[in-house]
Amino acid sequence: MRTPSAVDVCLLVGICLICSGSVTGLVADPSAPQGDGVVVDQRQGQGPQFQQNTPETTPIRHENPENATEDDSTAALQEALASRLGQRLERSSINLSEGQYEQAEAALGDEYTQLLSQYADVSEDGDGTSSAESFEQARTQQQTVSEELSEYQRTYQAYREAKAAGNETRTRALARELLALQNGLEENVSELNGTYTEIQTSTEVDVSTERDRLQSVSQNVSETSTEIRSAEFTSTQLSVRTEEPHGSFIEPIEITGALRTADGEPIESSTVAISVGEQTHSVQTTERGSFTLSYRPVTHPVDLETVTVAYEPSNASLYLGANDTINVSVSQTTATVQLQNVSDSAGFNDRVTVRGSVSVNGTPVGNLPLEVQLDEETLSTGTTMPNGSFVIDGRVDESPAVGAQPLTITSSQQNRSIAVSSANTTLDIVQYESTLTATTSPDGNESMLLSGRLSGPENRSLPEKTLTVQAHNETVTELSTGADGTYERSIALSRLPENASTLTVQYAATDSNLNSASATATVPHRMTASESGILTTLQQPLPVLVIVGTLLSLSGGGVYAYRQRRTTQSQTAESEQTTTSHEDDTTADQPTDADTDVALSSATAALDRGETDQAVVMAYTAIRAQIADHYSVPTQATHWQFYTAAVDKDLPVRAEFEELTTRYEQAQYAPEPVSTATAETTIETAANIADGLDPQTSNADTSRADGSVAELRTD
């Protein structure tokens, strides 16, 4: 049979793509309702479902933007995408009205995110930008409403159970929680309806039905809460007054009040909590329900001429809360900070503790927000205790320069009844070492994956730091660390200088109290075509290629089932690949013993820097490349697959390579780094393997004595 031409191969690829697309198209949307817009009623748990009162409407069939032709305008595509987004919002609102809260959130999940991303791209720099923001805001608000409705339903069920059991204390506590949930739900539904109005105004999507449906759900919750309020609580009224509205911290304002039920009956001889602004006072009512208290303003804005006074009942109380407002005029008073203890020196990630107190003419100032600044940047914040004392802790980041830096304790608030006279001292910043790791692995045959992590003392992550990657003192690329200090980048091998065997990753710690750091990683061996098996596959007869390609494409819809079978069958099933002898004209790309020596020297250098995991990985990578060259072992395999294939080639250092592979697995995947002793032993093992490999072994040693071709285990 003939060898396939380029046209044959292209035809095969086309068949594969068509088949794979057909299979993929059979996958259903798991969040979609069954039938044309029909919502299956899968109610969760017991309790009220808060269904809408209006009849359910049939969802409108919208145009699929994927069917748009090249002649469609951007506006038409934008309109189609907006319609699809509106359809998802409608589906979610129907689920909400049916009490299907998980389905309601799922309707605004991945598909909604993808549609919104497409809509934002189409609307970029156009009138649809604000509409995209409205669609995103609607998704966030509707998911919040769904969560609150779900929480309300669970709490309502617990309330009914407590009431049936005769537990009055728990019943009232849950009833009070339901009232609080209902208040928050009303506010969020109101905000969501406002967003719906913005969407309908800026697009042609009609969301009036969704608005009405959500308003109906909110109304049902409100009616349920009203019934609970009447059944469990007694309403109250609070009246307060002051003879002299002018005052300050050193001249407190005297407030007189009375607490009664809504029917006018006094709440007599009780200890109750009365809040004034952000302060809470415990007071005792008289037989008439009256009380007095002194208000020393601490955080009251000097330009605010009123203050709210409120009765705050306990969870188990029979009464509901009440509030009143009085007019006041507050003057500002300056308080003094007295430092008692401050850390002498610190470096990156060290904890700095500041202790002291705040007072005005000997009177302690409690509940006062404070801020600790290091070199004019916020180190930490805290609040004074009722006795005026404070203890504020903070950790030093890498930004303060080495040496004595100013440390200031002040107030974070402005124009309030208490101003703070700042206290100043100094903190000696010391320099610490930073640690950088680097690891490489093959990323196909034309690229490699470079990854690692940048950290400070105690393994503290260093996020958003710029790293430079070099080979032979030439800059290859620059990259940044993520939130956890890690980095990862695929680098094309063609970007590297000729004969580059290692990469150096550098962190230049400019404007930092950390030292600079660097790490070295070995460039993975680049496979030849014979190693990757590409030429062998293309040399098969065309009918075989068509059959195999079609089967592979049809398997696209069954990848998950295949992987599940693979888990249990991989230990017993072996896949066989027939290879033929062919001339190897790529020896210039293969590693030499000198390359191995250089890589092992780099591993030793990494060990000297304390990078034990990196040292083990570099030693393993060097030996793996040498074995692949000497014994024609395919490199596109896991570490244990590669070991099995090498052993099948009669590797003379089988035990040593098994130990090296085990150490590599430990260094690469174990949560704790390998010990220094283990890393030293591993490098010695790698050196012994390098010495034990037969330099005369050729790539043609796969032939048996009978002329047949050896089998390569790839499982």
C-alpha positions as CSV (number, residue, x, y, z in Angstrom):
1,M,0.0,0.0,0.0
2,R,1.1,3.6,-0.7
3,T,2.3,6.1,1.8
4,P,-0.3,8.9,2.3
5,S,0.4,12.3,0.7
6,A,-0.2,15.7,2.4
7,V,-3.6,15.9,0.7
8,D,-4.5,12.5,2.2
9,V,-3.5,13.7,5.7
10,C,-5.5,17.0,5.3
11,L,-8.5,14.9,4.3
12,L,-8.1,12.8,7.4
13,V,-7.9,15.8,9.6
14,G,-11.1,17.2,8.1
15,I,-13.0,13.9,8.6
16,C,-11.8,13.9,12.3
17,L,-13.0,17.4,12.9
18,I,-16.4,16.8,11.3
19,C,-16.9,13.6,13.3
20,S,-15.7,15.2,16.5
21,G,-18.0,18.2,16.1
22,S,-21.0,15.9,15.5
23,V,-20.4,14.0,18.7
24,T,-19.8,17.1,20.7
25,G,-23.0,18.6,19.5
26,L,-24.9,15.8,21.2
27,V,-24.0,17.0,24.7
28,A,-26.9,18.7,26.5
29,D,-26.9,21.7,28.7
30,P,-27.4,20.3,32.2
31,S,-28.8,23.5,33.5
32,A,-31.4,23.8,30.8
33,P,-35.0,23.2,31.6
34,Q,-36.6,20.1,30.1
35,G,-38.6,20.7,27.0
36,D,-39.1,24.2,25.4
37,G,-38.9,26.4,28.4
38,V,-40.7,24.0,30.8
39,V,-39.3,24.2,34.3
40,V,-39.3,20.9,36.3
41,D,-40.5,21.6,39.9
42,Q,-37.8,20.1,42.1
43,R,-38.6,21.7,45.4
44,Q,-35.9,21.6,48.0
45,G,-36.8,20.7,51.5
46,Q,-40.0,21.9,53.3
47,G,-41.4,25.3,54.1
48,P,-42.8,28.1,51.9
49,Q,-41.7,28.1,48.2
50,F,-42.5,31.8,47.7
51,Q,-43.9,31.2,44.2
52,Q,-44.9,34.1,42.0
53,N,-48.6,35.0,41.8
54,T,-48.6,35.7,38.1
55,P,-49.0,32.9,35.6
56,E,-45.9,31.5,34.0
57,T,-45.2,32.7,30.5
58,T,-43.6,30.7,27.7
59,P,-40.0,31.9,27.1
60,I,-39.3,33.6,23.8
61,R,-37.1,31.7,21.3
62,H,-34.1,33.9,20.6
63,E,-31.7,33.9,17.7
64,N,-28.5,31.9,18.2
65,P,-25.6,34.3,17.5
66,E,-23.5,31.3,16.3
67,N,-25.8,31.2,13.3
68,A,-25.0,34.8,12.3
69,T,-23.4,35.2,8.9
70,E,-20.4,37.3,8.0
71,D,-22.8,40.0,6.6
72,D,-24.5,40.5,10.0
73,S,-23.6,43.8,11.6
74,T,-22.0,44.2,15.0
75,A,-25.2,45.7,16.2
76,A,-27.2,42.6,15.2
77,L,-24.7,40.2,16.9
78,Q,-24.8,42.4,20.0
79,E,-28.6,42.2,20.0
80,A,-28.6,38.5,19.7
81,L,-26.1,38.0,22.5
82,A,-28.2,40.4,24.7
83,S,-31.3,38.3,24.0
84,R,-29.4,35.1,25.0
85,L,-28.4,36.8,28.3
86,G,-31.9,37.9,28.9
87,Q,-33.1,34.3,28.4
88,R,-30.7,33.1,31.0
89,L,-31.9,35.7,33.5
90,E,-35.5,34.8,32.8
91,R,-34.8,31.1,33.3
92,S,-33.1,31.9,36.6
93,S,-36.0,34.0,37.8
94,I,-38.5,31.2,37.0
95,N,-36.3,28.8,39.1
96,L,-36.4,31.3,41.9
97,S,-40.1,31.6,41.9
98,E,-40.3,27.8,42.0
99,G,-38.0,27.5,45.0
100,Q,-35.3,25.9,42.9
101,Y,-32.4,27.9,44.1
102,E,-29.5,25.8,43.0
103,Q,-30.9,25.7,39.5
104,A,-31.4,29.5,39.6
105,E,-27.7,30.0,40.3
106,A,-26.7,27.4,37.7
107,A,-28.6,29.2,35.0
108,L,-26.3,32.1,35.6
109,G,-23.1,30.0,35.6
110,D,-20.6,29.1,32.9
111,E,-22.8,29.6,29.9
112,Y,-23.9,33.0,31.1
113,T,-20.2,33.9,31.8
114,Q,-19.3,32.9,28.2
115,L,-22.1,34.8,26.7
116,L,-21.3,37.9,28.8
117,S,-17.7,37.7,27.7
118,Q,-18.7,37.6,24.0
119,Y,-21.1,40.4,24.5
120,A,-18.5,42.6,26.2
121,D,-16.1,41.9,23.4
122,V,-18.6,42.9,20.7
123,S,-19.6,46.0,22.8
124,E,-16.1,47.1,23.5
125,D,-15.6,50.9,23.0
126,G,-19.3,51.1,22.0
127,D,-22.6,51.9,23.6
128,G,-23.0,48.4,24.9
129,T,-20.1,48.7,27.4
130,S,-22.4,50.0,30.2
131,S,-25.0,47.3,29.2
132,A,-22.4,44.6,29.7
133,E,-21.7,46.0,33.2
134,S,-25.5,45.9,33.9
135,F,-25.7,42.3,32.8
136,E,-22.8,41.4,35.1
137,Q,-24.4,43.3,38.0
138,A,-27.7,41.6,37.4
139,R,-26.0,38.2,37.6
140,T,-24.3,39.1,40.9
141,Q,-27.5,40.6,42.4
142,Q,-29.7,37.7,41.3
143,Q,-27.4,35.1,42.7
144,T,-27.4,37.1,46.0
145,V,-31.2,37.1,46.0
146,S,-31.2,33.4,45.4
147,E,-28.8,32.8,48.3
148,E,-31.0,34.9,50.6
149,L,-34.2,33.2,49.6
150,S,-32.6,29.8,50.2
151,E,-31.4,31.0,53.6
152,Y,-34.8,32.3,54.4
153,Q,-36.4,29.0,53.5
154,R,-34.0,27.0,55.7
155,T,-34.5,29.4,58.6
156,Y,-38.3,29.3,58.3
157,Q,-38.3,25.6,58.4
158,A,-36.1,25.7,61.6
159,Y,-38.5,28.3,63.1
160,R,-41.5,26.0,62.5
161,E,-39.8,23.1,64.1
162,A,-38.8,25.1,67.2
163,K,-42.3,26.5,67.5
164,A,-43.8,23.0,67.2
165,A,-41.4,21.8,70.0
166,G,-42.5,24.6,72.3
167,N,-39.0,26.2,72.5
168,E,-39.9,29.8,72.9
169,T,-36.3,31.1,73.2
170,R,-35.2,29.5,70.0
171,T,-38.5,30.4,68.3
172,R,-38.0,34.1,69.0
173,A,-34.4,34.1,68.0
174,L,-35.2,32.4,64.7
175,A,-38.1,34.8,64.1
176,R,-35.9,37.8,64.7
177,E,-33.4,36.3,62.2
178,L,-36.2,35.9,59.6
179,L,-37.2,39.6,60.0
180,A,-33.6,40.6,59.4
181,L,-33.3,38.4,56.3
182,Q,-36.5,39.8,55.0
183,N,-35.2,43.4,55.3
184,G,-32.1,42.6,53.4
185,L,-34.0,40.7,50.7
186,E,-36.3,43.6,50.1
187,E,-33.3,45.9,49.6
188,N,-31.5,43.5,47.2
189,V,-34.6,42.9,45.1
190,S,-35.2,46.6,44.8
191,E,-31.6,47.1,43.6
192,L,-31.9,44.1,41.2
193,N,-35.1,45.6,39.7
194,G,-33.2,48.9,39.2
195,T,-30.6,47.0,37.3
196,Y,-33.3,45.3,35.2
197,T,-34.6,48.7,34.3
198,E,-31.1,49.8,33.1
199,I,-30.9,46.7,30.9
200,Q,-34.3,47.3,29.4
201,T,-33.5,50.9,28.8
202,S,-30.1,50.3,27.1
203,T,-31.0,47.1,25.1
204,E,-34.1,45.8,23.4
205,V,-34.4,43.0,25.9
206,D,-37.8,43.0,27.7
207,V,-37.2,42.0,31.3
208,S,-40.5,43.3,32.7
209,T,-41.7,39.8,33.4
210,E,-38.6,39.0,35.4
211,R,-39.1,42.2,37.4
212,D,-42.7,41.3,38.2
213,R,-41.8,37.7,39.1
214,L,-39.1,38.8,41.6
215,Q,-41.3,41.5,43.1
216,S,-44.0,38.8,43.6
217,V,-41.5,36.5,45.4
218,S,-40.4,39.4,47.6
219,Q,-44.0,40.3,48.4
220,N,-44.7,36.7,49.5
221,V,-41.7,36.8,51.9
222,S,-42.8,40.1,53.3
223,E,-46.3,38.8,54.0
224,T,-44.8,35.7,55.7
225,S,-42.6,37.9,57.9
226,T,-45.5,40.1,58.9
227,E,-47.4,37.1,60.2
228,I,-44.3,36.0,62.2
229,R,-43.9,39.5,63.6
230,S,-47.5,39.6,64.8
231,A,-47.3,36.1,66.3
232,E,-44.0,36.4,68.2
233,F,-43.3,40.0,69.2
234,T,-44.6,43.1,70.8
235,S,-43.8,46.4,69.1
236,T,-42.2,49.2,71.2
237,Q,-41.7,53.0,71.0
238,L,-38.8,55.0,72.2
239,S,-38.7,58.7,72.9
240,V,-35.5,60.7,73.9
241,R,-34.6,64.3,74.6
242,T,-31.7,66.4,75.9
243,E,-31.7,69.7,77.8
244,E,-28.4,70.8,76.4
245,P,-27.5,69.6,72.8
246,H,-24.0,71.1,72.9
247,G,-21.2,68.9,74.1
248,S,-17.9,67.1,73.5
249,F,-15.8,64.2,74.9
250,I,-14.9,66.2,78.0
251,E,-18.4,67.7,78.3
252,P,-20.8,64.7,77.7
253,I,-24.3,65.2,76.5
254,E,-27.0,64.1,79.0
255,I,-29.9,62.1,77.3
256,T,-33.2,61.3,78.9
257,G,-35.6,58.8,77.4
258,A,-38.6,56.5,77.9
259,L,-39.3,53.0,76.6
260,R,-42.9,51.8,76.2
261,T,-44.9,49.2,74.2
262,A,-46.8,50.4,71.1
263,D,-49.9,50.5,73.4
264,G,-48.2,52.9,75.8
265,E,-47.4,50.4,78.6
266,P,-44.0,51.1,80.2
267,I,-41.2,48.5,79.9
268,E,-40.5,48.8,83.6
269,S,-37.6,47.9,85.9
270,S,-35.6,46.2,83.1
271,T,-31.9,46.3,82.1
272,V,-31.9,47.3,78.4
273,A,-29.4,48.1,75.7
274,I,-29.6,51.6,74.3
275,S,-27.2,52.6,71.4
276,V,-26.2,56.2,70.7
277,G,-24.5,56.5,67.4
278,E,-21.8,53.7,67.5
279,Q,-21.8,53.4,71.3
280,T,-24.0,51.0,73.3
281,H,-25.0,51.7,76.9
282,S,-26.6,49.3,79.4
283,V,-29.3,51.2,81.3
284,Q,-31.9,50.4,83.9
285,T,-35.5,51.6,83.3
286,T,-37.7,52.9,86.1
287,E,-41.3,51.9,86.9
288,R,-42.4,54.3,84.2
289,G,-39.9,52.9,81.7
290,S,-37.7,56.0,81.8
291,F,-33.8,56.1,81.8
292,T,-30.9,58.5,81.6
293,L,-27.4,58.2,80.1
294,S,-24.3,60.3,79.3
295,Y,-23.0,60.4,75.7
296,R,-19.3,61.1,75.2
297,P,-18.9,61.4,71.4
298,V,-15.7,59.7,70.1
299,T,-16.3,59.0,66.4
300,H,-19.2,61.5,65.8
301,P,-18.6,63.8,62.8
302,V,-18.3,67.4,64.0
303,D,-20.5,68.6,61.1
304,L,-23.3,66.1,61.9
305,E,-26.1,67.8,63.9
306,T,-28.2,64.7,64.8
307,V,-27.6,61.4,66.4
308,T,-29.8,58.2,66.4
309,V,-30.7,56.6,69.7
310,A,-32.1,53.0,69.5
311,Y,-33.4,50.3,71.8
312,E,-31.7,47.0,70.9
313,P,-33.5,44.0,72.4
314,S,-31.8,40.6,72.9
315,N,-32.6,37.7,70.6
316,A,-34.8,36.0,73.1
317,S,-36.7,39.2,74.1
318,L,-40.4,39.5,73.6
319,Y,-40.0,43.1,72.3
320,L,-39.1,44.5,68.9
321,G,-36.6,47.4,68.7
322,A,-37.4,51.1,68.3
323,N,-35.4,54.3,67.7
324,D,-35.6,58.0,67.9
325,T,-33.3,61.0,66.8
326,I,-32.1,64.1,68.7
327,N,-30.3,67.2,67.7
328,V,-26.7,67.7,68.9
329,S,-23.8,70.0,68.4
330,V,-20.4,68.3,69.0
331,S,-17.0,70.0,69.4
332,Q,-13.7,68.3,68.7
333,T,-11.3,67.3,71.4
334,T,-7.6,66.3,71.0
335,A,-6.4,63.0,72.6
336,T,-2.9,62.0,73.5
337,V,-1.2,58.7,72.5
338,Q,1.2,57.2,75.0
339,L,3.5,54.4,73.7
340,Q,4.4,51.7,76.2
341,N,6.2,49.1,74.0
342,V,7.3,48.9,70.4
343,S,9.4,46.3,68.6
344,D,13.0,47.4,68.1
345,S,13.8,45.9,64.7
346,A,12.1,43.8,62.0
347,G,12.5,42.5,58.5
348,F,10.2,41.0,55.9
349,N,7.3,39.1,57.3
350,D,8.3,39.8,60.9
351,R,5.5,40.8,63.3
352,V,5.7,44.3,64.8
353,T,3.7,44.9,68.0
354,V,2.8,48.4,69.2
355,R,1.3,48.8,72.7
356,G,0.0,52.0,74.3
357,S,-3.1,54.0,75.5
358,V,-5.1,57.0,74.5
359,S,-6.6,59.5,76.9
360,V,-7.9,63.1,77.2
361,N,-6.7,64.8,80.4
362,G,-6.5,61.4,82.1
363,T,-9.9,60.1,80.9
364,P,-9.4,57.0,78.8
365,V,-10.8,57.1,75.2
366,G,-12.4,53.8,74.3
367,N,-13.6,52.5,70.9
368,L,-11.3,54.9,69.0
369,P,-10.0,53.6,65.6
370,L,-6.2,53.9,65.3
371,E,-3.7,53.4,62.4
372,V,0.0,52.4,62.6
373,Q,2.1,53.7,59.7
374,L,5.6,52.5,58.8
375,D,7.5,54.8,56.4
376,E,4.2,56.7,55.7
377,E,2.5,53.4,54.6
378,T,-0.3,51.7,56.7
379,L,1.2,48.8,58.6
380,S,-1.9,47.8,60.6
381,T,-5.1,49.2,62.2
382,G,-6.8,48.6,65.5
383,T,-9.3,50.0,68.1
384,T,-8.8,51.1,71.7
385,M,-10.3,49.1,74.5
386,P,-12.9,50.7,76.8
387,N,-10.1,51.5,79.2
388,G,-8.2,53.4,76.4
389,S,-5.5,50.8,75.9
390,F,-4.5,49.2,72.6
391,V,-2.3,46.4,71.2
392,I,-1.8,46.5,67.4
393,D,0.1,43.9,65.4
394,G,1.3,44.1,61.8
395,R,3.7,42.3,59.5
396,V,6.4,44.1,57.6
397,D,6.3,43.6,53.8
398,E,9.2,44.0,51.4
399,S,8.7,47.7,50.6
400,P,10.3,49.5,53.6
401,A,14.0,50.2,52.9
402,V,16.7,48.8,55.1
403,G,17.6,51.1,58.0
404,A,15.8,53.2,60.6
405,Q,12.2,54.0,59.3
406,P,9.6,56.3,60.9
407,L,6.8,54.5,62.8
408,T,3.7,56.7,63.5
409,I,0.5,56.0,65.6
410,T,-2.4,58.2,64.6
411,S,-6.2,58.1,64.0
412,S,-7.5,57.0,60.6
413,Q,-10.6,59.2,60.9
414,Q,-10.9,62.9,60.1
415,N,-13.2,65.7,61.3
416,R,-14.5,63.6,64.2
417,S,-15.2,64.4,67.8
418,I,-11.8,63.0,68.8
419,A,-8.6,64.1,67.1
420,V,-5.3,62.3,67.9
421,S,-2.0,63.9,68.6
422,S,0.2,61.4,66.7
423,A,3.0,59.5,68.5
424,N,6.2,58.9,66.6
425,T,9.2,56.5,67.0
426,T,11.5,54.5,64.6
427,L,11.8,50.9,63.6
428,D,15.1,49.4,62.4
429,I,14.4,47.4,59.1
430,V,16.8,44.6,58.5
431,Q,17.5,42.7,55.2
432,Y,16.5,39.0,54.7
433,E,17.1,36.5,51.9
434,S,14.6,35.7,49.2
435,T,14.2,32.2,47.7
436,L,13.6,31.5,44.0
437,T,12.9,28.0,42.5
438,A,12.7,27.0,38.8
439,T,11.7,23.8,37.1
440,T,11.3,22.8,33.5
441,S,9.4,20.1,31.7
442,P,8.6,19.3,28.1
443,D,5.6,21.1,26.6
444,G,5.3,19.2,23.3
445,N,8.3,18.9,21.1
446,E,8.8,22.5,20.3
447,S,8.3,24.2,23.7
448,M,9.1,23.7,27.4
449,L,7.1,24.7,30.5
450,L,9.1,26.8,33.0
451,S,7.6,27.1,36.5
452,G,8.6,27.9,40.1
453,R,8.0,30.1,43.1
454,L,9.4,33.3,44.7
455,S,9.2,33.5,48.5
456,G,10.7,35.3,51.4
457,P,11.6,34.1,54.9
458,E,9.3,31.5,56.4
459,N,8.1,30.6,52.9
460,R,6.1,33.8,52.6
461,S,4.8,34.3,49.0
462,L,6.1,37.3,47.0
463,P,3.3,38.2,44.5
464,E,3.4,40.5,41.5
465,K,7.2,40.5,41.2
466,T,9.0,40.7,37.9
467,L,11.3,37.9,37.0
468,T,13.8,37.8,34.1
469,V,14.6,34.6,32.2
470,Q,18.0,34.3,30.6
471,A,20.0,31.7,28.6
472,H,23.7,32.3,27.8
473,N,23.4,35.8,29.4
474,E,20.7,36.7,26.8
475,T,17.2,37.7,28.0
476,V,14.6,35.2,26.8
477,T,11.5,36.6,28.4
478,E,10.1,38.4,31.5
479,L,7.2,37.2,33.7
480,S,5.4,38.0,36.9
481,T,4.6,36.0,40.0
482,G,1.0,35.3,40.9
483,A,-0.8,35.9,44.2
484,D,0.9,32.8,45.8
485,G,4.3,33.7,44.4
486,T,4.3,31.1,41.7
487,Y,4.9,31.5,38.0
488,E,4.5,29.4,34.9
489,R,5.3,30.1,31.3
490,S,5.5,28.1,28.1
491,I,8.7,29.0,26.2
492,A,9.4,28.0,22.6
493,L,12.7,26.2,22.2
494,S,13.4,28.3,19.1
495,R,13.7,31.4,21.3
496,L,16.7,30.0,23.1
497,P,20.3,30.7,22.0
498,E,22.0,27.9,20.1
499,N,23.2,25.0,22.3
500,A,21.6,26.5,25.5
501,S,21.3,23.7,28.1
502,T,20.2,25.7,31.1
503,L,17.9,28.7,31.9
504,T,18.5,31.2,34.7
505,V,15.6,32.9,36.4
506,Q,16.5,36.1,38.2
507,Y,14.7,38.4,40.7
508,A,16.2,41.8,41.1
509,A,15.1,43.1,44.5
510,T,15.1,46.8,43.8
511,D,13.4,49.1,46.3
512,S,13.1,46.2,48.7
513,N,14.4,45.0,52.0
514,L,15.0,41.5,50.5
515,N,18.1,40.3,48.6
516,S,18.0,39.5,44.9
517,A,17.7,35.8,44.0
518,S,18.2,33.5,41.0
519,A,17.6,29.9,40.1
520,T,18.8,27.6,37.3
521,A,16.8,24.9,35.4
522,T,17.9,22.4,32.7
523,V,16.5,22.8,29.2
524,P,14.5,19.5,28.5
525,H,15.8,17.3,25.8
526,R,14.2,18.0,22.4
527,M,12.8,14.8,20.9
528,T,13.5,13.7,17.4
529,A,10.6,12.7,15.1
530,S,11.4,9.0,15.6
531,E,11.2,9.4,19.3
532,S,7.8,11.1,19.2
533,G,6.4,8.4,16.9
534,I,5.1,10.8,14.3
535,L,7.0,9.4,11.3
536,T,6.0,5.8,12.3
537,T,2.4,6.8,12.4
538,L,2.4,8.6,9.1
539,Q,4.1,5.6,7.4
540,Q,1.0,3.5,8.0
541,P,-1.3,2.7,5.1
542,L,-4.0,5.3,4.3
543,P,-7.0,3.0,5.2
544,V,-5.5,2.4,8.6
545,L,-5.0,6.1,9.2
546,V,-8.6,6.8,8.2
547,I,-10.0,4.1,10.5
548,V,-7.9,5.2,13.4
549,G,-8.5,8.9,12.9
550,T,-12.3,8.3,12.7
551,L,-12.3,6.3,15.8
552,L,-10.3,8.9,17.7
553,S,-12.6,11.7,16.6
554,L,-15.7,9.7,17.5
555,S,-14.2,9.1,20.9
556,G,-14.4,12.8,21.7
557,G,-17.8,12.5,23.2
558,G,-16.6,9.5,25.3
559,V,-13.3,10.9,26.7
560,Y,-14.6,10.8,30.2
561,A,-15.7,7.1,30.0
562,Y,-12.3,6.2,28.4
563,R,-10.4,7.9,31.2
564,Q,-12.5,6.1,33.8
565,R,-11.7,2.7,32.1
566,R,-8.1,3.7,31.8
567,T,-7.8,4.1,35.6
568,T,-8.6,0.4,36.2
569,Q,-7.2,-1.1,33.0
570,S,-3.8,0.7,32.7
571,Q,-2.2,-1.7,35.1
572,T,-2.9,-4.8,32.9
573,A,-3.3,-3.5,29.4
574,E,-0.3,-2.7,27.2
575,S,-0.4,-0.7,24.0
576,E,2.0,-1.9,21.3
577,Q,3.5,0.4,18.8
578,T,5.5,-1.0,15.8
579,T,8.6,0.9,15.0
580,T,10.8,0.6,11.9
581,S,14.5,1.3,11.5
582,H,15.2,4.5,9.8
583,E,18.2,6.8,9.5
584,D,18.6,9.3,12.4
585,D,19.8,12.5,11.0
586,T,19.2,14.6,14.2
587,T,22.1,13.6,16.3
588,A,23.2,17.2,16.6
589,D,20.1,17.9,18.8
590,Q,20.7,15.1,21.2
591,P,22.4,15.6,24.6
592,T,26.0,14.7,25.1
593,D,27.8,13.4,28.2
594,A,29.2,16.9,28.6
595,D,25.7,18.3,28.8
596,T,25.0,15.8,31.6
597,D,28.0,16.9,33.5
598,V,26.9,20.6,33.2
599,A,23.4,19.7,34.4
600,L,24.7,17.8,37.4
601,S,27.0,20.7,38.2
602,S,23.9,23.0,38.1
603,A,22.1,20.5,40.4
604,T,25.0,20.7,42.9
605,A,24.9,24.5,42.7
606,A,21.1,24.4,43.5
607,L,21.9,22.2,46.5
608,D,24.5,24.6,47.7
609,R,21.8,27.3,47.7
610,G,19.5,25.1,49.8
611,E,17.1,24.4,46.9
612,T,16.9,20.6,47.5
613,D,13.8,19.9,45.4
614,Q,15.3,21.8,42.5
615,A,18.6,19.9,42.8
616,V,16.8,16.5,42.6
617,V,14.6,17.5,39.7
618,M,17.7,18.8,37.7
619,A,19.6,15.6,38.4
620,Y,16.7,13.4,37.3
621,T,16.1,15.5,34.1
622,A,19.7,15.3,33.1
623,I,19.8,11.4,33.4
624,R,16.4,11.0,31.8
625,A,17.7,12.9,28.7
626,Q,20.9,10.8,28.6
627,I,18.9,7.6,28.8
628,A,16.5,8.7,26.1
629,D,19.5,9.4,23.8
630,H,21.4,6.2,24.5
631,Y,18.5,3.8,24.5
632,S,15.9,5.5,22.2
633,V,13.3,5.7,24.9
634,P,10.3,8.0,24.0
635,T,10.3,11.0,26.3
636,Q,6.6,11.9,26.0
637,A,5.7,9.8,29.1
638,T,5.3,10.1,32.8
639,H,8.3,9.4,35.0
640,W,7.2,5.8,35.7
641,Q,6.2,5.2,32.1
642,F,9.6,6.3,31.1
643,Y,11.2,4.1,33.7
644,T,9.3,1.0,32.4
645,A,10.3,1.7,28.8
646,A,13.9,2.1,29.8
647,V,14.0,-1.1,31.8
648,D,12.5,-2.9,28.8
649,K,15.6,-1.7,26.9
650,D,17.8,-3.7,29.3
651,L,19.0,-0.6,31.2
652,P,22.2,-1.7,33.1
653,V,21.5,0.6,36.0
654,R,17.9,-0.4,36.7
655,A,18.0,-0.3,40.5
656,E,19.8,3.1,40.5
657,F,17.4,4.7,38.0
658,E,14.4,3.3,40.0
659,E,15.8,5.1,43.1
660,L,16.4,8.3,41.1
661,T,12.8,8.2,39.8
662,T,11.4,7.7,43.3
663,R,13.4,10.7,44.6
664,Y,12.2,12.8,41.6
665,E,8.6,12.0,42.4
666,Q,9.1,13.0,46.0
667,A,10.8,16.3,45.1
668,Q,8.2,17.2,42.4
669,Y,4.9,16.2,44.2
670,A,5.5,15.8,48.0
671,P,4.3,18.8,50.1
672,E,7.5,18.9,52.1
673,P,10.9,19.5,50.5
674,V,13.5,16.6,50.4
675,S,16.2,16.8,53.0
676,T,19.7,18.0,52.2
677,A,21.1,14.5,52.8
678,T,18.6,13.0,50.4
679,A,19.4,15.6,47.7
680,E,23.1,14.9,48.1
681,T,22.6,11.1,47.8
682,T,20.3,11.6,44.7
683,I,23.0,13.7,42.9
684,E,25.6,11.0,43.7
685,T,23.2,8.3,42.3
686,A,22.7,10.4,39.2
687,A,26.5,10.7,38.7
688,N,26.8,6.9,39.1
689,I,24.1,6.3,36.5
690,A,25.8,8.6,34.1
691,D,29.1,6.7,34.5
692,G,27.3,3.3,34.2
693,L,25.6,4.1,30.9
694,D,27.3,2.4,27.8
695,P,28.5,5.3,25.6
696,Q,28.7,2.9,22.6
697,T,25.0,2.0,22.8
698,S,23.3,3.2,19.6
699,N,19.8,4.1,18.7
700,A,19.5,0.9,16.6
701,D,19.7,-1.4,19.6
702,T,15.9,-2.0,19.6
703,S,16.3,-4.9,17.1
704,R,16.2,-8.4,18.4
705,A,18.5,-11.2,17.3
706,D,15.7,-12.7,15.1
707,G,15.3,-9.4,13.3
708,S,12.0,-8.4,14.8
709,V,11.3,-5.1,16.4
710,A,11.2,-4.7,20.2
711,E,7.9,-3.7,21.9
712,L,7.8,-0.3,23.7
713,R,5.6,-0.2,26.7
714,T,3.8,3.1,26.8
715,D,1.3,2.5,29.6
